[in-house]
Amino acid sequence: MHPLGHSRALVGVALVGLSLCSCAFLRYHEQRDPPPHWSRNVIPNPDGSACLTVYLYDPGPAERAALRAALTEICRIRSDPGFQRRISAEANWVAGCTATHERPPRSVPEPVSAREVLDRVVQGAVPEFHVLDYGSFGPRTYAETDPRRRAIAIDPGRIADWESDNPSIRALLVDTLAHELSHLVVASDGSGSAFRDDAACRDVTPAGDLVSYKTGYLTGCWYEQSQQRPGRGFSLDECLTRGRGRSE
């Protein structure tokens, strides 16, 4: 439920804070194209090339600044060769689960290579996506994504985390957005997201092995690590362990 050594553009529209069953979301689905009051934002890579193009649904100045800043950090992190090496070194990646034809059906994990995660999530291009600001989700859930409409909905409280002086709190927004961006990668058959994390799948495989969660945790912790003062002890692995206690 919860997207860079980017040489290719990652184009995006972010729908922040929508409940997927909310009236706001239904009104959004009636629109073929982003309405005029959506703001178009191009998020750059460190080299100045386009990383993300994101449409924000009528945000206030603080929300717009927070989203732009967090997405810029994601682009910076994904372009970091050290981050790319860490992605490549990670084992036990799971794309999602497939339901068997048994009665009742079982969820079977689908392993995926680190190379594919690097190519499709970290360095891959994603079509335009949207972000809406709504705030009605289930327990311990802060965002949802509809890959068919390239739409991310985020709890406004999560966006507000960016205002904190504590990098561990700001990292939550980076984590959540990176998680949701992975869901915008479409399956090769066009059936939906290539990287899924439904509850039935999380029952049979650790959430920390799922591509969406692991890329979110790694990106959030990489950001947190970059914000530490020199000489302060920080363990990326300990940060990842903390992340596995959260939900997105």
VMD Tcl script that draws the C-alpha trace (Angstrom):
set ca {
  {0.00 0.00 0.00}
  {2.34 2.14 -0.05}
  {9.41 5.39 -6.97}
  {17.46 7.20 -8.84}
  {21.27 7.20 -10.80}
  {18.47 8.19 -12.99}
  {19.38 8.46 -16.62}
  {15.75 8.17 -17.66}
  {12.95 10.49 -16.66}
  {10.49 9.28 -14.08}
  {7.27 11.13 -14.76}
  {4.64 11.39 -12.11}
  {1.38 12.77 -10.89}
  {0.77 12.42 -7.15}
  {-2.68 12.29 -5.58}
  {-2.00 13.07 -1.95}
  {-4.23 12.00 0.91}
  {-7.19 10.33 -0.85}
  {-9.17 7.45 0.47}
  {-9.68 5.13 -2.49}
  {-13.37 4.88 -1.66}
  {-13.87 8.55 -0.77}
  {-16.10 11.00 -2.57}
  {-13.01 12.99 -3.51}
  {-11.54 9.90 -5.15}
  {-14.76 9.20 -7.06}
  {-14.79 12.78 -8.36}
  {-11.19 12.32 -9.42}
  {-12.12 9.21 -11.38}
  {-14.58 11.26 -13.40}
  {-11.69 13.36 -14.74}
  {-9.90 12.17 -17.86}
  {-7.03 14.61 -17.40}
  {-5.68 16.57 -14.41}
  {-8.05 19.51 -13.76}
  {-6.64 23.03 -14.33}
  {-6.20 23.70 -10.60}
  {-3.75 20.81 -10.25}
  {-0.22 22.13 -10.02}
  {2.39 20.56 -12.31}
  {5.75 20.06 -10.62}
  {8.95 18.78 -12.26}
  {11.24 17.16 -9.69}
  {14.90 17.18 -10.81}
  {17.67 14.66 -10.54}
  {20.92 15.92 -8.99}
  {22.28 16.54 -12.51}
  {19.30 18.77 -13.33}
  {17.51 16.33 -15.64}
  {13.84 15.52 -15.05}
  {13.23 12.77 -12.52}
  {9.52 13.12 -11.71}
  {6.69 15.19 -13.11}
  {4.05 15.28 -10.41}
  {0.60 16.86 -10.35}
  {-0.50 17.91 -6.86}
  {-4.19 18.29 -6.14}
  {-4.72 21.84 -4.86}
  {-2.22 21.62 -1.96}
  {-1.41 24.49 0.37}
  {2.06 26.07 0.14}
  {3.44 24.00 3.03}
  {2.12 20.71 1.62}
  {3.45 21.51 -1.85}
  {6.88 22.37 -0.44}
  {6.97 19.19 1.68}
  {6.03 16.92 -1.21}
  {8.49 18.57 -3.59}
  {11.29 18.34 -1.01}
  {10.63 14.68 -0.14}
  {10.37 13.64 -3.79}
  {13.60 15.51 -4.52}
  {15.28 13.50 -1.78}
  {13.99 10.27 -3.32}
  {15.46 11.24 -6.69}
  {18.77 12.14 -5.04}
  {18.90 8.85 -3.15}
  {18.04 6.71 -6.14}
  {20.81 8.35 -8.13}
  {23.35 7.53 -5.40}
  {25.65 4.67 -6.53}
  {25.94 3.55 -2.91}
  {22.17 3.18 -2.66}
  {22.07 1.28 -5.94}
  {24.75 -1.10 -4.66}
  {22.75 -1.67 -1.49}
  {19.65 -2.53 -3.52}
  {21.72 -4.96 -5.61}
  {23.19 -6.60 -2.48}
  {19.83 -7.20 -0.80}
  {18.48 -10.75 -0.95}
  {14.96 -12.17 -0.66}
  {13.04 -9.73 -2.83}
  {9.36 -10.63 -3.31}
  {7.25 -8.90 -5.99}
  {3.94 -9.98 -4.48}
  {1.83 -13.12 -4.27}
  {-0.28 -15.22 -6.64}
  {-3.45 -16.92 -5.45}
  {-3.70 -20.65 -6.20}
  {-6.82 -22.28 -7.63}
  {-7.29 -24.41 -4.53}
  {-10.30 -24.05 -2.24}
  {-9.60 -22.05 -0.23}
  {-6.89 -20.43 -2.35}
  {-3.37 -19.99 -0.99}
  {-1.10 -17.00 -1.56}
  {2.23 -18.04 -3.08}
  {5.12 -15.51 -2.96}
  {6.67 -14.47 -6.27}
  {10.44 -13.99 -5.93}
  {12.05 -11.27 -8.01}
  {15.71 -10.47 -8.60}
  {17.52 -7.47 -7.17}
  {18.48 -6.63 -10.76}
  {14.83 -6.25 -11.71}
  {14.15 -4.08 -8.66}
  {17.08 -1.86 -9.61}
  {16.03 -1.65 -13.26}
  {12.30 -1.20 -12.79}
  {11.90 0.62 -9.47}
  {15.13 2.52 -8.82}
  {16.14 3.40 -12.38}
  {12.98 2.73 -14.34}
  {10.65 5.27 -15.94}
  {7.10 5.56 -14.58}
  {4.26 7.33 -16.44}
  {2.66 10.43 -14.98}
  {1.11 10.00 -11.55}
  {-1.14 12.14 -9.31}
  {-1.22 13.01 -5.57}
  {-4.39 13.87 -3.58}
  {-4.73 15.14 -0.04}
  {-7.30 13.20 1.95}
  {-7.12 11.43 5.30}
  {-9.33 8.40 5.79}
  {-7.38 5.14 5.88}
  {-7.33 1.99 7.94}
  {-5.25 1.49 11.09}
  {-1.51 2.10 10.58}
  {-2.07 2.93 6.90}
  {-0.93 6.31 5.63}
  {-1.27 6.03 1.85}
  {-2.86 4.05 -0.96}
  {-2.14 3.79 -4.68}
  {-4.30 3.10 -7.73}
  {-1.84 2.08 -10.48}
  {-4.58 2.17 -13.14}
  {-5.01 5.91 -12.63}
  {-1.39 6.45 -11.53}
  {-2.76 7.91 -8.32}
  {-1.21 8.13 -4.86}
  {-3.35 9.18 -1.90}
  {-1.56 10.28 1.25}
  {-2.69 11.12 4.76}
  {-2.07 14.87 5.28}
  {-0.65 14.03 8.70}
  {2.13 12.12 6.96}
  {2.89 15.16 4.80}
  {3.04 17.26 7.97}
  {5.82 14.99 9.28}
  {8.16 16.92 6.99}
  {7.87 19.95 9.27}
  {9.60 18.08 12.12}
  {13.14 18.95 13.21}
  {13.74 15.23 13.76}
  {15.13 13.50 10.62}
  {13.63 10.20 11.81}
  {10.17 11.80 11.53}
  {10.87 13.47 8.18}
  {12.10 10.11 6.88}
  {8.57 8.74 7.28}
  {7.34 10.83 4.34}
  {10.31 9.75 2.21}
  {9.64 6.10 3.13}
  {5.92 6.33 2.35}
  {6.35 8.07 -1.00}
  {9.09 5.65 -2.11}
  {6.84 2.74 -1.11}
  {3.90 4.10 -3.10}
  {6.01 4.91 -6.14}
  {6.90 1.21 -6.43}
  {3.20 0.42 -6.90}
  {3.13 2.63 -10.00}
  {5.37 0.17 -11.86}
  {2.89 -1.69 -14.07}
  {2.98 -5.46 -14.61}
  {4.15 -6.61 -18.03}
  {0.63 -7.77 -18.92}
  {-0.86 -4.41 -17.92}
  {-3.04 -6.02 -15.27}
  {-2.01 -3.70 -12.43}
  {1.01 -3.06 -10.25}
  {4.03 -5.30 -10.73}
  {4.82 -4.98 -7.02}
  {1.99 -5.74 -4.61}
  {1.60 -6.12 -0.86}
  {-1.96 -7.15 -0.02}
  {-2.77 -8.49 3.43}
  {-2.96 -12.12 2.26}
  {0.58 -11.86 0.89}
  {1.88 -10.27 4.08}
  {0.47 -13.27 5.95}
  {2.81 -15.65 4.11}
  {5.95 -13.56 3.57}
  {7.70 -10.94 5.73}
  {6.64 -7.42 4.76}
  {10.33 -6.48 4.80}
  {10.94 -8.78 1.82}
  {8.22 -7.22 -0.34}
  {9.60 -4.80 -2.94}
  {7.26 -1.99 -1.91}
  {8.13 -2.16 1.77}
  {11.84 -2.86 1.36}
  {12.43 -0.03 -1.12}
  {10.46 2.29 1.15}
  {12.43 1.29 4.26}
  {15.77 1.55 2.46}
  {14.99 4.95 0.96}
  {13.69 6.38 4.24}
  {16.68 5.08 6.19}
  {19.14 6.28 3.54}
  {17.63 9.75 3.89}
  {17.80 9.58 7.69}
  {21.44 8.49 7.49}
  {22.26 11.47 5.25}
  {20.85 13.86 7.84}
  {23.02 12.73 10.76}
  {25.63 15.03 12.25}
  {29.26 13.87 11.82}
  {30.37 11.57 14.60}
  {26.88 10.56 15.62}
  {26.45 6.81 15.57}
  {23.84 5.64 13.07}
  {23.16 2.10 11.93}
  {21.32 1.64 8.67}
  {20.46 -1.93 9.65}
  {18.99 -0.79 12.98}
  {16.96 1.81 11.11}
  {15.63 -0.88 8.78}
  {14.63 -2.98 11.77}
  {12.66 -0.02 13.16}
  {11.00 0.43 9.80}
  {9.71 -3.11 9.79}
  {7.65 -2.22 12.83}
  {5.69 0.35 10.81}
  {3.00 0.07 8.19}
  {2.41 2.31 5.22}
}
mol new
graphics top color blue
foreach p $ca { graphics top sphere $p radius 0.5 }
foreach p [lrange $ca 0 end-1] q [lrange $ca 1 end] { graphics top cylinder $p $q radius 0.2 }
display resetview
